[in-house]
Amino acid sequence: MEAPVIEDMIDFRRLPKDTLVLLLLMIYFPVGICLMLLRIFIGVHVFLVSCALPESFLRRFVVRVMCSVLGMHVRQQNPRSRDKNTKLYICNHVTEFDHNIINLLTPCCTPQFEGSTGFVCWARGFMEVHSTLGRGAIGESLQRYCSTEGASPLLLLPEEDTTNGRAGLLKFSSWPFSLTDSIQPVALRVARPLIALSTPETSWLTELLWTFFSPFTVYHVSWLPPIFRQDGESSQEFANKVQELLACELGLVSTKITKADKAEHIKRKRHALPQTSTSIRPASIGLGFMVQGLGTDERGIAKMAQQVKDVLPHIPLNVITNDLAKTNCVNITITNLLENKEESSLEDTETSAFGASVNSSHSSSSSPTIKPAATSFGKSPGDRHLSLQERKEALYNFARRRYIEKHGLDQEDSH
């Protein structure tokens, strides 16, 4: 399956593009407004009931029925696969209310690390965590919580941001998988007619109003069997394994796109329209056509950026995109990024050439697969330049082989 780009994983438009669906939405609009006002009134009573009743099966059943009236229908598959001894649930992230939906099926706690605090955090069903403590202290606190007898399981969303749930999963953060050696994967599918599930930079309150406006939103929850960490398996390897499993269950692609990459893409998308409007001036019709011809297709750049990211996963996506905007070529961008990496590496070696320990630390930080570092520091600038060229050639050949193997190309086609 072809790896998706960020554009495929995010809905930037709330309303549909299809003319027929848009016409149906316009017909439904007055009904949706009436439904939203009625559901706001009912939603207040749902909140009061959930606060009044103690945590029990009866409370979850009553709230679940009332949520169906609000248009939020919950279905679950394989509930017998849920392990009562597992203290950590891992789920993909689609909407702002994923944790509330899982909590309707089984008691669990979801910590909130950023955003609203105090009453709003509690009212939304989150467990407040003081983010000022730092990620290490938070991890230790959650580890103690997981080891507490009788405590409700934790529900964590390692994508750390939402997607539209149709193309792929964001790269899972590794720190949730360091809390326990066993986790329960939860696959979540969400479907809604007429309008998108979520859009970037939209508050949870706005998303709630759109949920009330929509005819219905169906949440499909699938419980997968528990997974245990293997001996010698790192947290990131454990995270990658669970991500691949959930992607396979959902029929999606497991990507290396991170939350930071999504934020950078949204930022570029937000500033793209003003830049385009200011770059095309009505000086002449010929000049306007020329500017449009010189412009690079943003979707094409996003696909090429993903190809470069597969070869050089440690390079930030915004750096790759900026270089592709200049070169419009995957191979040239890979070469440029490798050259920049080697030049910075050579500068670090020259500034610390008289330190015996620095050379060993530099070699340990390089790739364990190809090890293109020189065996000794060159005495003359000419020797150092030759060493740089050899390392550049080795890194380029290695990246080229990875690119060919990744996309199944022939050696002759790559020249």
N, C-alpha and C positions, 0 to 999 in steps of 0.2 A: 504494500500500500504506500502511495506517495506521501512523503512527509508534508503536513500542512504548514502554511505560513500564518503569521499572527493575524493577518486580515481574515482568514477563514475561521478563526477561533473566537472572534469578537463581533458582536452586532453593534455597529455604530448608529444604525437607524432603528428607532422604535417602531415606526410604521412600515408596512410592507411595500415592496417595490412593484409587485404585480398589480396591474390595473384592476382586474376583477376582484382580487382580495381587498384592495383599497376601497372599491365601491361597496363591497359587503360591510366593511368597517364603518363607512359613512352611514349606512342604513342602520347598523347596530348602535351607533354612537349615542343617541338619546336613551336607548335601553341600558347601555353601559353606565351612563351617568346616574340613572335611577338606581341601578344595582349597587354602584359604588356608595351612594349616600345611605342606602339601606344597610349595606354590609358594614359601614363605619359604625352605625348604631349597634348592630349585632356584635361587632368586634369588641366594643367596649364591654359588653356583657360576657363575652368569651374570656376576656382578660380578668374580669372580676371573679368569674367562676374558677378559673385556673388558680387564682390567688387564694380563694376561700377553701377549696378542697385540698386535703393533704395528698401527698404523693402516694398513688396507688393505681391499681389497674382500672378502678372505677373512674378516677379522675382522667386518666389518659383516654378512656373510651368516650366519656362525655365531651371532652375537649375535641377529640378527633371528629365526632359527629357534628359538633358546632362548626368546626373548621370546614367541613364539607359544605355547610350552608354558605360559608364565606367564599366558596369556589376553590378550595384547596383540598383535592382528593388524594388520598394516600393509599397506595397498594404496595404490598410486600411479597417477595418470593423467597422461598427456602428459609422460613423463620426458624425451623428446627436446626439449622446450621449455626445459629447464634450460640456461642459458648458463654455460659454464665461465669466461668472462671477467668475469662479474658478481661483485662483492665484497660485496653486501648482499642478504640475503633478508628479506622482510617477510611476516609470517604473523599471522593472527588467533590469539587466545589462548582455549583451551577448558579445558585441564587443566594440572596441574603438571608434566606430562611431555611437553609438546609438543616441546620442544627435543631431547629424547632420541629421539623418533620421527623427526624430520627428520634427525637425525644417523645413524640407521640406514640412510638412503637415500643420503646424501652427506655428506662431512666438512664440518662447520661449527662455529663457536664462538658461544656465547651469553653475553654478560657478565651478571653478577648485581650489581645496585646496592645491594640491601638484603637482609637475612636472614642466613643462615648463612655463615660464612667458613672458611678453612683447609681441613682435610681433608673436611669435610662438603660444602663448596661444590665441591671437585674431584670427590668421589665422585658427586655428582648430575649431573656433566657440564657445569658452568658454568665460565666463565672469570672469575676473581675480579678485581673492579675496586674500587679504593679510593674509596669514596663520599665520603670527607672532602676529596677534591680539588675538589669542586664540579662542577656540570654542564658548565660551559665547559671546564674542564681535561679532563674525561672525554671530551667531544666531540672535542677536539683530539687526544687520545691514540688514540681510535678512528679518526679520520681518517688518522692516520699508519699505523695498522694496516692499513686498507683499501688504502693506497697501497703497502704492502710487497709486493714480488714474491714469489710462492710461498706467501703466507699463505692459510689457509683462509677461506672467506667468513664474514661475520658473519650471524647470524640474530637479528633483533630483533622484539620483540612490542610494537608501538606502542600497543596498548590498555592495556598496563601492568597489567592485571588480567583475571581469567577471567570468562567468561559461560557460559551453558548452551548456546550455539551454535544456538538455535532461533528467536530473535526478532530480534536486531539486533546491531550492532557498536558497542562503545564508541568515543568520539571518539579518533581517532589523535593521538598526541603528534607535534609537528612536528619536534623535534630530530633523530630518526633520519634524516629526509629531508634534513638539511643535511650529512650525511657524504659522500655521493657523488651524482653526477648521473644514475646509472642504478641501478635496483633490480629484483629478481626477486620478484614477488608469489607467495605460496604460500597456497592456500586449503585449510583444514583442517576436515574434518567428523569428528565423533566420535559413535559410537553404542554404547549399552550397554543390555542388558535389565534389568528389575526395579528397579534403583536408579539414583539420580541420579549424574551424572558428578562433581559437586563441590558443596560447600556453603560458604557464607561462613565465614571465620575458622576454617578447618580446616587443620591442619598437613599438610605434604607426606607425612609418614610415615603419618598416618591415611588420607590419600587412597591411598597405596600399598597399605595393608592392604585397603581396600575394593576396589581393583582386583584384588587376589589373590582376594578373596572372590567377586567377580562371575564368572559363567560365562565371559564374554569381553567384550572391549572392542575395537571395530573403528575404526581410524584410516584415513580416506580423505584422501590427500594429492594435491592437483591443482596442477601447475606451470603458471603462466601465463607468457606471453611477457614479456621484460624491458620496462620502461617507462623512458623518458628524460625528464629535466626540460626543459621548454621555455624559451626565452630570456625572461628577465624574470619567470619564475614563482617565487614565494616558496616557502619550505619548507612553510608551512601549506597553500598552494594545491596543492602537490605531494602532501602528505599526504591532503588531501580527495579528490583525484582517485584515488589508490590505494585509499582506503577505499571510495569508490563502486564501483570496479571489483571489489574483493573481495566487497562486499555483493551485487552483481549476480551474481557467480559462485556464491555460496553461497545465493542466494535469500533474503537477509536485508535488513534496513533499516539504512541508515547513519544513526546518531543523533548528537546533540551531547552525549550524556550522557558525562561524564568519570569517571575513576577516583575523583576526590574526591566526585562526586555519588553514586556507588555506596557509598562508605564512609559518607557522611552518611546515606543511606537505611538502611544496615545498622544504624547507630547508633540511628536513630529506631525501627527495627523491634525492636531489642533492648530498648528502654525502653518500647515501646508496651504490652506485657502488664502490667508492674507498674503503670503509670499507669491502665490500664483497671480493674484489680482494685481499686485504691485509690479510684477515683472513684465506683464503684457500691457503696453501703453498704446493708445490709439494713434500712433504717429503715422502709420501707413498700413494698408492691408497686407502688403508684402512682408513688412516687418512682423506683423502679427502671425502670419503663417510660418515665418522662419522660427519664431520663438516657440510656437507649438510643436514644430518639427524637432527642435533641439531638446525638448523636454523628454525626460526618461519616464517610462511607465513605472509608477510606484509599485504596482503589484508584481511586475517583473523583477524589480530590485529586491522586493521582499523574498521572492523565491530563490534568487541567486544568493541572498544573504543567508538563507537557511542552508544552502549547499556549502557555503564557506564555513558556517557554524558547525556543520557535521565534521569537517576536516580539522578545524581549529576551534574546539569547543570552549577553550579558555579565553578567547578574545571576545570582549563585549560586543553585543549586537549593534550598538550605535556606532562603534568604530568601524565595523564591517560595512554598515550601510553608508557611512560617509565616504569610505574609499570606493565603494561600488558606484556611488553617484558620480564620481570622477572618471572611473575606468570603464564601467559598464561591462566588465569581463571578470568571470570567476577566477580564472588562472592568474591574471595580472594582479588581482586583489590579494590572492593567497601569497603570491611572490612579494608584494609590497609589505604585507603584514609580517612575513617571515624575515624580510630584510630589516624592518624596523625593530623587530625583536632581537635580531642578532647584533644590530648596531648598538642597541642599549646594553646588551650583554657584554659586548666588547668594551664599552666605556666603563662598565662596572669592574671588569677585569683589569683594565689599565690603571684605574684609580687605586686599586688594592693589590697591585702586582707584588709588592714587597711583603705582603702578609702571607705566611705559609698556610694558615688555616682557611683563607678566603677561597683559594683555588679548589679545595675539597668541598666546601659548602656550595660553591657555584656548580660543581659537577653533580652534586647530589640533588640540586634543584632542577637540573635539566631532565629531559625525558629519559626514562629508564630503558626505552626501546631502541633508540637510535644512537644516543650518546655522541653528538657531533662535536663535543668540546675538544680543544687541542690538548695534546699530551704535555706540552710545556709552553711557557710564555715566550713569545718571539722576542729576540734581542733587538731586531731592527724593525722599522715601520713596514718594510717590504715583507718580512716574514709574517708579521701580524696581519697584513692585508691578505696574504695567501691563506692564512688560517681562517680568516673571516670568509673568504670565498668558498673554501672547502666546507665549512659548517653551513653556509647558505645553500650550497648545492645538495648537501645531505638532507637538510630539513625540507628543501623543495621536493626532492625525490620522494621522501617519506610521505609528505602531504599529498603529492600527486598519486602515489600508490593507494593511499586511503580513499581519495576521491574516486579513483577508478573502481576500487572494490566496492565502495558504497553504492555507486550507481550502475554497476555491472557493465562498464564500458570495456572495449577492447583497447589494447595498447596502441594500435595504429590510429584509432579514432581520437585519442587524446593529444596527438601531436598537432 
